């Protein structure tokens, strides 16, 4: 089957790929990405605990940034409240685990579904809004979420201190308590999400998001139900963020409102814009710049936002398509 | 033959302005019908009413005997009406191939989760979609541009890409908004053949056009509007000799009058 496909896929390959993927081909790029992921598995063997947890945080925020990119980079909707969905997932896991004694893995489907449900419910009335209006509305959502958590909503969110002592996950009788074990869990989930994202980009739904972003009127006259597609994009993006929320709750074993405030949403937004909208390597690069680089230059860590702020300005001026843009045709 | 598309007293007003008023006409299945009229007569507005971009404030639009007045554009597309735009609307960051594949959106049966999991049925459909796109590109002589960024191509080619995109959807009715605008003589003759080709493949065509070479040579039926109202309809010969039409439209410009006599 592959052999039969070849001439066609060759004839439709896109000119003007990023330099990297043009030189080595799409297959090669994937092989390198897969190789890097496998190398990542050896982080616990090569680095100390501090670095293992940094790598785990990178994996978790990588998932959140990728999920933001579904809404922002692919569908082109300005979602500035994405930390809210991340937080919903974390809180769902924390509440179900600490208050109701559920095992961590059993909370995952609910973390995803509740986040996705809130994303869809919120999106339904908001998607008629365009650009800056949507952006302000999603900021509002994030503010409400944080406020609700701080005020101990329903007596189950623990107020501004949040929820502590979240349990460790068990897998086939093994306790994933060590830094290494938790890192591997995060890394495997990141790998799964990366495959899902790659598949999304090669599917009709993934392309439909891009059609809507590039020309909504033309899309709808081709039969794209923009309301449905946008709501679904919000739900999927929020659901994946919720999944990352579970990992986050496990990683730091405590959730509190301050982890999901508006500035976190701004960071996620900036990662996508600076890294490259709709580009999986771009978003991961942005995440690394935001979460790994400051650790390398730890003496300058307090300048993280200053440096990232200047980097954002520089990128927007010099390279508005992002550091590592999605492969696309250039006119 | 029954009417595929029928407007019954359709009208739309923006504020106090009646852009289109009390317009009735029918498009027979298998015909090529032109909607003509002087600049600003409301032709594109009529198209926007039919395709759901605007909602008619009066009257009815029926397609295949079913009323589609006020439907959302995507629902009307689903019913089988596809259109091109006066100002070409291709997806700017996509290749010719990707643009034409977009036309197959309604033909894709896959669900989003099948795509994310890359299930075998979804992959088979992707292959079929790519092959079908390739066929359409070949049919419209666009295959050599397949990998080119769509908006970097000459105007005439872009028009053809947009047409290919609508045909990829296998519509029952295709609505062309000034398909000959910006084309040279050779391209516009080629367009005539293309339009006949579309009709022969079983698709009904409704078009707005200024190019009389196209209007008079390809159409089965012509509807003339002015100031949002129908002033005449009939075949090319009848329209050519209709004094009202000549006065309102054709007679106004010496050159255009020459073209049609």
Interface residues (C-beta under 8 A of the other chain):
Chain A: X5 X8 X9 X11 X12 X13 X14 X15 X16 X196 X199 X200 X202 X203 X204 X205 X206 X207 X208 X210 X211 X214 X215 X217 X218 X219 X220 X221 X222 X223 X224 X225 X226 X232 X236 X328 X329 X330 X331
Chain B: X51 X53 X72 X73 X74 X75 X77 X78 X82 X83 X85 X89 X90 X91 X92 X93 X94 X95 X97 X98 X101 X102 X103 X105 X106 X108 X110 X111 X112 X114 X115 X116 X117 X118 X122 X125 X126 X127 X129 X130 X131 X134 X146 X147 X148 X149 X150 X151 X152 X165 X166 X169
